[in-house]
Amino acid sequence: MPKRKNTSIKEYTLKSGKKRYEFVISLGQNSNGKRIQAHRRGVKSYAEAETEFNKLSQTKPDEYVKQKQIKADELWNFWFKHYKDTVKESTANKALTNYRIHVKPYFGNNYIDRILVKDLQKWADRLATEMVKYGDPIFIMRSLYEYGMRLGYVEDNKISRILIPKKTTRKRRDIENNVYSKDELDIFLNVAKQVSLRIYTYFKLLSSTGLRKGEALALTWNDIDLINNTITVNKTLTYGLNNKLMVNSPKTKQSNRTVPLSANLKQVLLDYRKSEKVVSDKIFHTVNGNYLALSKPTQWLDRVYTKDHEINEKYAKKYKLDKNYVLNKDLKHITIHGFRHTFATLLIENTDVKPKTVQMLLGHANIQMTLDIYTHINSKNKEDAIKSISQLNI
């Protein structure tokens, strides 16, 4: 093997055992007096590294800055321009939201090649403690590096050098704290009915079918089959770019489904339809017959909780009860998605339903999502068993 003369080129070994080469070369000072260095890493052979080194040695500092450096925010704009044309508009909007909230504040103003691996690791670790879908922002950064490599702004994908955090128990805790028992659900629906028939019907629908918020809002009366007692789920409301409300295909292929319509829910829907003053093909609509905003169910939920508090406060005042009575008796607050969890939880707890059936009813993309709920139920059953045996004290 001939002697390698360039001592600036260093050899290193990947975890796979493969050899790679890297170097740092100083290009001098640019017109602003700033010292410019170029770093290459991941080169497959010494010969390639030497060729690149010699090429860079002829590069003027100002030319290198213009050609080889770009801020993450500018690279995002280039990448997103192409990405948004390859996915659903709602998917593009989610990526845009993730970038603005979880990526731009941390790295947007940094040159993409200057971001340190240790900072990316700290960022990813923090995301895992704050988000359930923390993989989405990480996907964005991975994509930016891949795109940057194609354009020649970076030598390697630094995201591939961090340790992706393992999923925490956050999702399971969310399920456990974000469901109602049968008694709690009955109380909630009773209060909702006192607020309005439309609000009651909406939450009755969610808790009886497990539909997602947008799927329920997108339903039309043509989706309700009163003969065969089924509900067809074939669309959902989403926000596109610029927060434009739009009707889209369901979240996944499996989300296209038909779910049973119980006799109880059927009667509620019929009563609700008779009460409607505005004729529309949509089940939940504005006074003009248009689709409601995705924020509307959260407003309805707040109204129910406010009503529940008022009822308890009035009762406490009437019977001169302690002020803590109201706080103790107020319904636990859950999210809109919590009614989907509630449906699944009550179904699993009270029937012999199989995981695959629950997956079909909920429109989960994979069985693991369903099994996460099953695990929550099984853990609760185990705790109940231990408690019961301890009380038995034989």
C-alpha positions in Angstrom: 0.0 0.0 0.0 1.5 3.4 -1.0 2.2 5.8 1.8 -0.5 8.4 2.3 1.1 11.8 2.3 -1.8 14.0 3.4 -1.9 13.8 7.2 -5.0 16.0 7.3 -7.1 13.0 6.0 -8.0 10.7 8.9 -9.4 7.2 8.8 -12.2 6.1 11.1 -14.3 3.0 11.5 -18.1 2.8 11.4 -20.1 0.6 13.8 -20.6 -1.8 10.9 -16.8 -2.2 10.6 -16.5 -0.3 7.4 -13.7 2.3 6.9 -14.4 6.0 6.2 -12.3 9.1 5.8 -12.7 12.7 7.0 -10.6 15.9 7.0 -10.8 19.5 7.9 -9.2 22.1 5.7 -8.7 25.8 6.3 -9.6 28.0 3.4 -8.4 31.3 5.0 -10.4 34.4 5.8 -13.4 35.6 3.8 -14.0 39.3 2.9 -15.5 39.8 6.4 -12.4 38.6 8.1 -14.0 35.4 9.2 -11.8 32.2 9.1 -13.5 29.6 6.9 -13.0 25.8 7.5 -14.4 23.0 5.4 -15.1 19.6 6.9 -15.7 16.4 5.0 -16.8 13.2 6.6 -18.0 9.8 5.4 -15.8 9.6 2.3 -15.5 6.0 1.2 -11.9 6.0 0.1 -8.6 7.8 0.7 -8.3 8.6 -3.0 -11.8 10.3 -3.0 -10.9 12.2 0.1 -7.6 13.4 -1.4 -9.3 14.5 -4.6 -11.9 16.5 -2.6 -9.2 18.0 -0.4 -7.2 19.2 -3.4 -10.4 20.6 -5.0 -11.3 22.5 -1.8 -7.8 23.8 -1.4 -8.3 25.8 -4.6 -11.7 27.3 -3.4 -11.8 30.9 -2.3 -13.3 31.5 1.2 -16.2 33.7 -0.1 -17.1 31.2 -2.8 -17.2 28.4 -0.3 -19.6 30.3 2.0 -22.0 31.0 -0.9 -21.9 27.4 -2.3 -21.6 25.2 0.8 -23.5 26.9 3.7 -27.2 27.4 4.1 -29.3 27.9 7.2 -31.8 25.3 8.2 -34.7 27.6 7.6 -33.7 28.4 4.0 -33.1 24.7 3.4 -36.5 23.9 4.8 -38.1 26.3 2.3 -36.4 24.6 -0.6 -37.3 21.1 0.7 -40.9 21.9 1.6 -41.6 23.4 -1.8 -41.1 20.0 -3.3 -42.4 17.9 -0.4 -45.9 19.6 -0.3 -46.6 18.4 -3.8 -46.0 14.8 -3.0 -48.4 14.4 0.0 -51.9 15.3 1.0 -52.3 19.0 1.8 -53.3 18.1 5.4 -50.1 16.1 5.7 -48.1 19.0 4.4 -49.8 21.3 6.9 -48.9 19.0 9.8 -45.2 19.0 8.6 -45.3 22.8 8.5 -46.8 23.0 12.0 -44.2 20.6 13.3 -41.4 22.6 11.7 -42.6 25.9 13.1 -43.1 24.6 16.6 -40.5 21.9 17.1 -37.7 22.5 14.7 -37.4 26.2 13.7 -37.1 27.6 17.3 -34.1 25.3 17.9 -32.2 25.1 14.6 -33.9 27.4 12.0 -31.3 30.2 12.3 -28.3 27.7 12.4 -26.2 26.8 9.4 -27.2 23.2 8.7 -23.6 22.0 8.6 -22.7 23.7 11.9 -25.4 22.0 14.0 -23.7 19.6 16.5 -24.7 16.0 16.9 -24.8 16.5 20.7 -27.4 19.3 20.2 -29.5 17.1 17.9 -29.4 14.4 20.6 -30.5 16.7 23.4 -33.3 18.0 21.1 -34.5 14.5 20.2 -34.4 13.4 23.9 -36.5 16.4 24.9 -39.0 15.8 22.2 -39.5 12.2 23.5 -40.6 13.6 26.9 -42.9 16.2 25.5 -44.6 14.5 22.5 -46.2 11.2 21.7 -45.4 11.6 17.9 -41.9 12.9 18.5 -40.8 11.0 15.4 -42.5 13.6 13.1 -40.1 16.5 13.9 -37.1 14.0 13.8 -38.3 12.9 10.3 -38.2 16.5 9.2 -34.6 17.0 10.3 -33.6 13.7 8.7 -35.2 14.8 5.5 -33.5 18.2 5.6 -30.1 16.5 6.0 -30.8 14.1 3.1 -31.8 17.0 0.9 -28.8 19.0 2.1 -26.5 16.1 1.1 -28.0 16.1 -2.4 -27.4 19.8 -2.8 -23.9 19.6 -1.4 -24.4 21.6 1.8 -23.6 18.7 4.2 -21.4 15.6 4.0 -23.6 13.2 6.0 -26.9 12.9 7.7 -26.2 13.8 11.4 -29.6 12.4 12.5 -28.3 8.9 11.6 -25.6 9.5 14.2 -27.9 10.2 17.2 -29.7 7.5 19.3 -33.4 7.7 18.6 -35.1 7.8 22.0 -37.2 4.8 22.9 -41.0 5.3 23.3 -41.8 6.3 26.9 -44.8 5.2 28.9 -46.4 8.6 28.1 -48.8 7.1 25.6 -50.1 4.5 28.1 -50.4 7.1 30.9 -52.3 9.3 28.4 -54.8 6.5 27.8 -55.2 5.8 31.5 -55.9 9.4 32.4 -57.9 10.2 29.3 -60.9 7.8 29.6 -64.2 7.7 31.3 -65.7 4.8 33.2 -69.3 3.8 32.2 -70.7 5.8 35.2 -68.6 8.9 34.3 -69.6 8.7 30.7 -73.3 8.5 31.7 -73.0 11.6 33.8 -71.1 13.5 31.1 -73.8 12.6 28.5 -76.6 13.6 30.8 -75.0 17.0 31.3 -74.3 17.4 27.6 -78.0 16.8 26.9 -78.8 19.7 29.2 -76.5 21.9 27.2 -77.9 21.1 23.7 -79.2 18.2 21.7 -76.5 18.7 19.1 -73.7 18.6 21.6 -75.2 15.5 23.2 -75.6 13.8 19.8 -72.0 14.5 18.8 -70.5 13.0 22.0 -72.9 10.2 22.0 -71.7 9.4 18.5 -68.0 9.5 19.5 -68.5 7.3 22.6 -70.7 4.8 20.8 -68.5 4.3 17.7 -64.9 5.4 18.5 -64.9 7.8 15.5 -62.2 10.4 15.4 -63.1 14.1 15.8 -62.8 15.0 12.1 -64.5 11.8 10.9 -67.6 12.6 13.0 -67.7 16.2 11.8 -67.4 15.0 8.1 -70.4 12.7 8.3 -73.4 13.3 6.1 -76.9 11.7 6.4 -76.1 9.6 3.4 -73.4 7.9 5.5 -76.1 6.6 7.9 -77.7 3.4 6.8 -80.9 3.1 8.8 -81.9 -0.2 7.1 -78.7 -2.1 7.8 -77.9 0.0 10.9 -74.3 1.0 9.9 -72.3 4.1 9.6 -69.9 4.5 6.6 -66.6 6.3 7.4 -65.0 7.4 4.2 -63.8 11.0 4.8 -62.6 13.3 7.4 -62.2 17.1 8.0 -58.7 18.4 8.1 -56.8 21.7 7.8 -54.8 22.3 4.7 -52.2 24.9 4.1 -53.1 28.4 5.4 -55.5 26.6 7.8 -58.0 26.0 5.0 -60.8 23.6 6.1 -61.1 20.7 3.7 -62.7 17.3 3.3 -60.1 14.6 2.9 -59.9 10.9 2.6 -59.5 9.2 6.1 -56.2 9.1 7.9 -55.1 5.7 6.7 -56.4 3.0 4.2 -57.7 1.1 7.2 -59.7 4.2 8.4 -62.1 3.6 5.5 -64.6 1.4 7.3 -68.2 0.6 8.2 -69.1 0.6 11.9 -72.3 -0.7 13.5 -75.1 1.7 14.5 -76.6 0.7 17.8 -80.4 1.1 18.4 -79.7 3.6 21.1 -77.5 5.8 18.9 -79.9 5.4 15.9 -82.8 6.9 18.0 -80.6 9.8 19.2 -79.7 10.6 15.6 -83.3 10.5 14.5 -84.4 12.8 17.3 -81.6 15.2 16.5 -82.5 15.3 12.8 -86.1 16.1 13.6 -85.0 19.0 15.8 -82.8 20.6 13.2 -84.1 23.9 11.8 -81.6 24.2 9.0 -81.8 21.5 6.3 -78.4 20.1 5.3 -76.9 16.9 4.0 -74.3 17.3 6.7 -75.1 16.0 10.2 -73.1 18.7 12.0 -73.2 22.0 10.2 -73.2 25.8 10.4 -76.4 27.9 10.0 -75.5 28.1 6.3 -75.3 24.3 6.1 -71.5 24.2 5.8 -69.1 22.0 7.7 -68.1 23.1 11.2 -64.6 24.1 12.2 -62.4 21.4 13.8 -62.2 23.6 16.9 -66.0 23.5 17.5 -66.0 20.1 19.5 -63.4 21.6 22.0 -65.7 24.5 22.5 -68.6 22.1 23.1 -66.6 20.2 25.5 -65.8 23.3 27.5 -69.5 24.2 27.6 -70.3 20.7 29.1 -67.7 21.1 31.8 -68.8 24.6 32.6 -72.4 23.3 32.9 -71.3 20.4 35.1 -69.5 22.9 37.4 -72.6 25.1 37.6 -74.9 22.2 38.5 -72.6 21.1 41.3 -72.2 24.7 42.5 -75.9 25.2 42.6 -76.5 21.9 44.4 -73.8 22.8 47.0 -75.4 26.2 47.6 -78.9 24.8 47.9 -77.9 22.3 50.6 -75.2 24.5 52.2 -72.4 22.1 51.5 -68.7 22.7 51.8 -67.1 24.6 48.9 -64.8 21.6 48.3 -67.9 19.6 47.3 -68.0 21.2 43.9 -64.3 20.4 43.2 -64.7 16.9 44.4 -67.9 16.3 42.3 -66.8 18.0 39.1 -66.3 15.6 36.2 -62.8 14.6 35.3 -61.7 16.6 32.2 -60.7 14.5 29.2 -59.9 15.4 25.6 -62.0 14.9 22.5 -59.8 12.0 21.6 -60.5 10.6 25.1 -64.0 9.6 23.9 -62.4 7.3 21.3 -60.3 5.7 24.1 -63.4 5.5 26.2 -65.2 3.6 23.5 -62.4 1.1 23.1 -61.8 0.7 26.8 -65.4 0.0 27.6 -65.7 -2.4 24.7 -62.7 -4.4 25.8 -63.7 -4.4 29.5 -67.3 -5.5 29.0 -67.2 -7.9 26.0 -65.1 -10.7 24.6 -64.1 -8.7 21.6 -60.9 -9.7 19.8 -58.1 -7.2 19.2 -58.5 -7.5 15.4 -62.1 -6.5 15.7 -61.2 -3.4 17.8 -58.6 -2.6 15.2 -61.3 -2.7 12.4 -63.8 -0.6 14.4 -61.2 2.1 15.2 -59.6 2.0 11.8 -56.1 1.6 13.3 -53.3 1.3 10.7 -51.7 -1.5 12.6 -52.5 -3.9 15.4 -49.9 -2.5 17.7 -51.9 0.7 18.2 -54.8 -1.5 19.3 -52.6 -3.6 21.5 -51.4 -0.5 23.3 -55.0 0.0 24.6 -55.3 -3.7 25.4 -52.1 -3.4 27.5 -53.6 -0.6 29.4 -56.7 -2.7 30.2 -54.7 -5.7 31.1 -52.5 -3.6 33.5 -55.6 -2.3 35.1 -57.1 -5.8 35.5 -53.8 -6.9 37.1 -53.9 -4.1 39.6 -57.6 -4.9 40.4 -56.7 -8.5 40.9 -53.8 -7.7 43.3 -56.0 -5.3 45.2 -58.8 -7.9 45.5 -56.5 -10.6 46.7 -55.1 -8.3 49.3 -58.6 -7.4 50.5 -59.5 -11.1 50.7 -56.5 -11.6 52.9 -56.7 -15.4 53.1 
